[in-house]
Amino acid sequence: MTFIHGLLQRLLFTVGVILFMQFPQFIDHYSQQLSGYYLAQQNQLKQFQLIADINFHGQLDKLITDFNNSPAPAVQQVGKQVFTLQQSVPALAADLAILSDGNYLNKLTYFVTRIDSKLAQNTLMLFKPGIPLSQAALITGLIGGISLNLIWLLIIKLAALLWRQRYRFSNIAANTA
C-alpha cells in the first residue's frame, strides 16, 4: 500500500507540474488573441473616426449623436455600436498592456478577475500544450505539483480519520451489544 501511495503522489506531482506549466503559455496565447481582437476593434473605430473627420470636424461624439437622432432604427443601432466601440477600445488597450507589460503576478490577477470567457474559450480551442521552460512556467508548475500533492495527502488523511472513527464506533457498538 505504501508503494502505491508513493507512486500516486509522484504521479500527481508530475501531472500537477505539467498542467500548471501550461498556464503561462496559455496566458501568452490569450494575449495574442486579445491583441488581434483589439486591433480589429481599433481598425473599425478608425473607420468611423474618418467619417467623423470628414463630416463633424473630427468629433466622434457628434457622429454618434447624429446616428442616434436618425429616425431609422438600423442607423440608431450603428450609433450604439460606435459608442460601444468608443468605450471598449481603451479598456482593451489597458487589458492588453497588463498582459504584455505587466509582471506575472499582475497577469495572474487579471486572469482570475477580468478574463473574457468567450475569448478564453476560443484560445483554449486553438491552444496546443507544450513544455515551456520560462521561469514563470517552472514556478507555476512546481506550485501546481506541490498543491496537488498536498490535496492528495489531505484526502488520504481525511479518509484515514473517517475510517478510524467508523472503526472505533463499530467496535464500541459491538462491545456494548
C-alpha positions in Angstrom: 0.0 0.0 0.0 2.9 2.4 0.8 4.4 1.7 -2.7 1.0 2.6 -4.4 0.6 5.7 -2.2 4.1 6.9 -3.1 3.6 6.2 -6.8 0.3 8.1 -6.8 2.0 11.0 -5.0 4.7 11.1 -7.6 2.2 10.8 -10.4 0.0 13.6 -9.1 3.1 15.8 -8.6 4.2 15.2 -12.2 0.7 15.8 -13.6 0.4 19.0 -11.5 3.7 20.3 -12.7 3.0 19.6 -16.3 -0.6 21.1 -16.1 0.4 24.2 -14.3 3.3 24.8 -16.6 0.8 25.3 -19.3 -0.7 28.3 -17.7 1.9 31.0 -18.6 1.9 29.7 -22.2 -1.9 29.9 -22.2 -1.8 33.5 -21.0 0.6 34.3 -23.8 -1.8 32.7 -26.4 -4.7 34.6 -24.8 -2.7 37.8 -25.1 -2.2 37.2 -28.8 -5.9 36.6 -29.2 -6.8 39.7 -27.3 -4.3 41.7 -29.4 -6.0 40.6 -32.6 -9.4 41.5 -31.2 -8.1 44.9 -30.0 -6.6 45.6 -33.4 -9.8 44.7 -35.2 -11.9 46.9 -32.8 -9.4 49.7 -33.2 -9.5 49.5 -37.0 -13.3 49.5 -37.0 -13.3 52.6 -34.8 -10.8 54.4 -37.0 -13.2 53.9 -40.0 -15.9 55.7 -38.0 -13.4 58.3 -37.0 -12.6 59.0 -40.7 -16.3 59.7 -41.2 -16.4 62.0 -38.2 -13.3 63.8 -39.5 -15.0 64.5 -42.9 -18.4 65.4 -41.6 -18.1 66.6 -38.0 -14.6 68.1 -37.7 -13.2 65.0 -36.1 -15.8 64.9 -33.3 -16.8 61.2 -33.0 -19.4 62.1 -30.3 -21.3 64.3 -32.9 -21.3 61.4 -35.3 -22.7 59.1 -32.6 -25.4 61.7 -31.8 -26.2 62.0 -35.5 -26.7 58.3 -35.7 -28.8 58.2 -32.6 -31.0 61.1 -33.8 -31.8 59.3 -37.0 -35.4 58.0 -37.4 -34.1 54.7 -38.9 -33.7 52.0 -36.2 -30.8 50.4 -38.1 -28.9 53.7 -38.1 -29.5 54.1 -34.4 -28.1 50.6 -33.8 -25.0 51.7 -35.7 -24.7 54.7 -33.4 -24.9 52.3 -30.4 -22.2 50.1 -31.9 -19.9 53.1 -32.5 -20.5 54.2 -28.9 -19.7 50.7 -27.6 -16.5 50.6 -29.8 -15.5 54.0 -28.4 -15.9 52.7 -24.9 -14.3 49.3 -25.4 -11.1 50.2 -27.3 -9.4 52.0 -24.4 -10.4 49.2 -22.0 -9.0 46.6 -24.4 -5.8 48.6 -24.6 -5.5 48.7 -20.8 -6.1 44.9 -20.6 -3.5 44.3 -23.3 -1.0 46.5 -21.5 -1.4 44.4 -18.4 -0.9 41.1 -20.3 2.0 42.3 -22.4 3.9 44.6 -20.0 2.7 43.5 -16.5 4.6 41.2 -14.3 3.5 37.6 -13.9 1.5 38.3 -10.7 -0.4 41.1 -12.5 -1.2 38.7 -15.3 -2.5 36.0 -13.0 -4.6 38.6 -11.1 -6.0 39.8 -14.4 -6.8 36.2 -15.4 -8.6 35.5 -12.2 -10.6 38.7 -12.1 -11.1 40.1 -15.6 -10.8 37.3 -18.2 -13.2 37.4 -21.2 -14.7 33.9 -21.1 -15.6 33.8 -24.8 -12.1 34.8 -25.8 -10.6 32.3 -23.3 -12.7 29.5 -24.8 -11.6 30.4 -28.3 -8.0 30.5 -27.1 -8.4 27.1 -25.5 -9.8 25.6 -28.7 -6.6 26.8 -30.5 -4.2 26.1 -27.7 -1.5 23.4 -28.2 0.1 22.3 -24.9 3.9 22.3 -24.7 6.7 22.3 -22.1 7.7 25.9 -21.7 10.9 26.5 -19.8 10.4 30.0 -18.7 10.9 30.9 -15.0 7.2 31.7 -14.6 6.2 28.3 -16.1 8.6 26.4 -13.8 7.5 28.2 -10.7 3.8 27.8 -11.6 4.4 24.1 -12.4 6.1 23.5 -9.0 3.3 25.3 -7.2 0.7 23.2 -9.1 2.6 19.9 -8.4 3.0 20.7 -4.7 -0.6 21.8 -4.4 -2.0 18.6 -6.0 0.3 16.6 -3.7 -1.0 18.4 -0.6 -4.6 18.0 -1.7 -3.9 14.2 -2.2 -2.3 14.0 1.3 -5.3 15.9 2.8 -7.7 13.5 1.1 -5.8 10.5 2.4 -5.6 11.9 6.0 -9.4 12.7 6.0 -10.2 9.2 4.7 -8.0 7.6 7.3 -9.6 9.8 10.0 -13.1 8.9 8.9 -12.1 5.2 8.7 -10.7 5.2 12.2 -13.8 6.9 13.6 -16.1 4.5 11.9 -14.0 1.5 13.0 -14.0 2.8 16.6 -17.7 3.3 16.6 -18.3 -0.1 15.2 -16.1 -1.7 18.0 -17.9 0.3 20.7 -21.2 -0.9 19.3 -20.0 -4.5 19.1 -18.7 -4.4 22.7 -21.9 -3.0 24.2 -24.1 -5.5 22.4 
